[in-house]
Amino acid sequence: MNKIRKVGSLVLVCLIAVLSSPLAFSDDLSELQRKANGGDPEAQSALGGVYDHGLGVPENDQEAVKWYRKAADQGDAYAQVNLGFMYAKGEGVPKDYIKAYFWWNIAAVTDQKARENRDIIKGMMTPEQISEAQGLSSEYFQRQN
């Protein structure tokens, strides 16, 4: 399980944290929250990362999951990978390898880390769990088309 890796679209957030004063970061965080609340999937994914890592706010796994899920539901691969990680580790949600596999399988279309994580967790699952996760993935892709 230690080989499973989390990714994030936190470039903007990390640059803000490194280069800005706390007051400027607070203003940028407010702007990020505004965009996330407006439905911007990149902002939602980044805000998930802010809460996931406690960047300028207290670390809050449940809030991270909420924002990752909003972005993941809109097709943001970074959020999908990170949501899979949250399920695999049981951070902010109950540990669920089926849901972890599902999110990584969805993101695997475009993301190498998702493919790697999916293949790692597959080795920890029963054939029935894998079949269920693949079925959920198929349903998801059918709804998208």
C-alpha positions as CSV (number, residue, x, y, z in Angstrom):
1,M,0.0,0.0,0.0
2,N,3.0,2.3,0.5
3,K,3.6,2.4,-3.2
4,I,0.2,4.0,-3.9
5,R,0.8,7.7,-4.8
6,K,-1.4,10.7,-4.5
7,V,-1.2,13.5,-7.1
8,G,-2.7,17.0,-7.1
9,S,-3.3,20.1,-9.1
10,L,-1.7,22.2,-6.4
11,V,0.8,24.1,-8.4
12,L,-1.1,27.4,-7.9
13,V,-1.7,26.7,-4.3
14,C,2.0,25.7,-3.6
15,L,3.3,28.8,-5.4
16,I,1.0,31.0,-3.4
17,A,2.1,29.3,-0.2
18,V,5.8,29.7,-1.0
19,L,5.8,33.2,-2.5
20,S,3.0,35.1,-0.7
21,S,2.5,36.5,2.7
22,P,-0.2,34.9,4.9
23,L,-2.5,37.8,4.1
24,A,-2.1,37.5,0.3
25,F,-2.5,33.7,0.6
26,S,-5.8,34.3,2.4
27,D,-7.0,36.5,-0.4
28,D,-6.0,33.9,-3.0
29,L,-7.7,31.2,-1.0
30,S,-10.9,33.2,-1.0
31,E,-10.6,33.5,-4.8
32,L,-10.0,29.7,-5.0
33,Q,-13.1,29.1,-2.9
34,R,-15.1,31.4,-5.0
35,K,-14.2,29.6,-8.2
36,A,-14.7,26.2,-6.6
37,N,-18.2,27.2,-5.4
38,G,-18.8,28.4,-8.9
39,G,-18.2,24.9,-10.2
40,D,-14.7,25.2,-11.6
41,P,-13.3,21.6,-11.5
42,E,-9.6,22.7,-11.3
43,A,-10.4,25.0,-8.4
44,Q,-12.4,22.3,-6.7
45,S,-9.5,19.8,-7.1
46,A,-7.1,22.4,-5.8
47,L,-9.3,23.2,-2.9
48,G,-9.5,19.5,-2.1
49,G,-5.7,19.6,-2.0
50,V,-5.7,22.6,0.3
51,Y,-7.9,20.8,2.8
52,D,-6.1,17.5,2.3
53,H,-2.7,19.0,3.1
54,G,-3.8,21.7,5.5
55,L,-2.4,24.6,3.3
56,G,-3.6,27.8,5.0
57,V,-6.5,25.9,6.6
58,P,-6.7,23.2,9.2
59,E,-6.3,19.7,7.6
60,N,-9.8,18.3,7.0
61,D,-10.1,15.0,5.1
62,Q,-13.9,15.1,4.9
63,E,-13.7,18.6,3.3
64,A,-11.0,17.4,1.0
65,V,-13.1,14.4,-0.1
66,K,-16.1,16.8,-0.7
67,W,-14.1,19.0,-3.1
68,Y,-12.2,16.1,-4.8
69,R,-15.6,14.4,-5.5
70,K,-17.1,17.6,-7.0
71,A,-14.1,17.8,-9.4
72,A,-13.9,14.1,-10.0
73,D,-17.6,14.0,-11.0
74,Q,-16.7,16.6,-13.7
75,G,-13.9,14.5,-15.1
76,D,-10.8,16.0,-13.3
77,A,-8.3,13.2,-13.4
78,Y,-6.2,14.7,-10.5
79,A,-9.2,14.7,-8.3
80,Q,-10.2,11.2,-9.4
81,V,-6.7,9.9,-8.5
82,N,-6.7,11.7,-5.1
83,L,-10.3,10.5,-4.3
84,G,-9.1,7.0,-5.1
85,F,-6.3,7.5,-2.6
86,M,-8.7,8.8,0.1
87,Y,-10.8,5.6,-0.3
88,A,-7.7,3.3,-0.4
89,K,-6.4,4.8,2.9
90,G,-9.7,5.5,4.5
91,E,-9.0,9.2,4.9
92,G,-12.2,11.2,5.2
93,V,-14.2,8.2,4.1
94,P,-14.4,4.6,5.1
95,K,-11.7,2.5,3.6
96,D,-13.1,1.0,0.4
97,Y,-10.9,-0.7,-2.2
98,I,-13.8,-1.1,-4.6
99,K,-14.3,2.7,-4.7
100,A,-10.6,3.3,-4.8
101,Y,-10.2,0.9,-7.8
102,F,-13.3,2.6,-9.4
103,W,-11.9,6.1,-9.3
104,W,-8.4,5.0,-10.4
105,N,-9.9,3.0,-13.2
106,I,-11.8,6.1,-14.4
107,A,-8.7,8.3,-14.2
108,A,-6.5,5.6,-15.8
109,V,-7.8,6.7,-19.2
110,T,-5.5,9.7,-19.0
111,D,-3.3,9.3,-15.9
112,Q,-0.3,6.9,-15.5
113,K,-0.3,7.2,-11.7
114,A,-3.9,6.1,-11.7
115,R,-3.1,3.0,-13.7
116,E,-0.2,2.2,-11.4
117,N,-2.4,2.6,-8.3
118,R,-5.2,0.6,-9.7
119,D,-2.9,-2.2,-10.5
120,I,-1.4,-2.2,-7.0
121,I,-4.7,-2.2,-5.3
122,K,-6.0,-4.9,-7.6
123,G,-3.5,-7.3,-5.9
124,M,-5.3,-6.6,-2.6
125,M,-8.8,-7.3,-3.8
126,T,-10.8,-10.5,-4.3
127,P,-12.0,-11.3,-7.9
128,E,-15.5,-10.4,-6.8
129,Q,-14.4,-7.0,-5.6
130,I,-12.6,-6.4,-8.9
131,S,-15.6,-7.4,-10.9
132,E,-17.8,-5.0,-8.9
133,A,-15.4,-2.1,-9.3
134,Q,-15.1,-2.8,-13.1
135,G,-18.9,-2.9,-13.3
136,L,-19.2,0.5,-11.6
137,S,-16.6,1.8,-14.0
138,S,-18.5,0.5,-17.0
139,E,-21.7,2.1,-15.7
140,Y,-19.9,5.4,-15.3
141,F,-18.4,5.4,-18.8
142,Q,-21.9,4.5,-20.3
143,R,-23.4,7.5,-18.5
144,Q,-20.7,9.8,-19.8
145,N,-21.4,8.8,-23.5
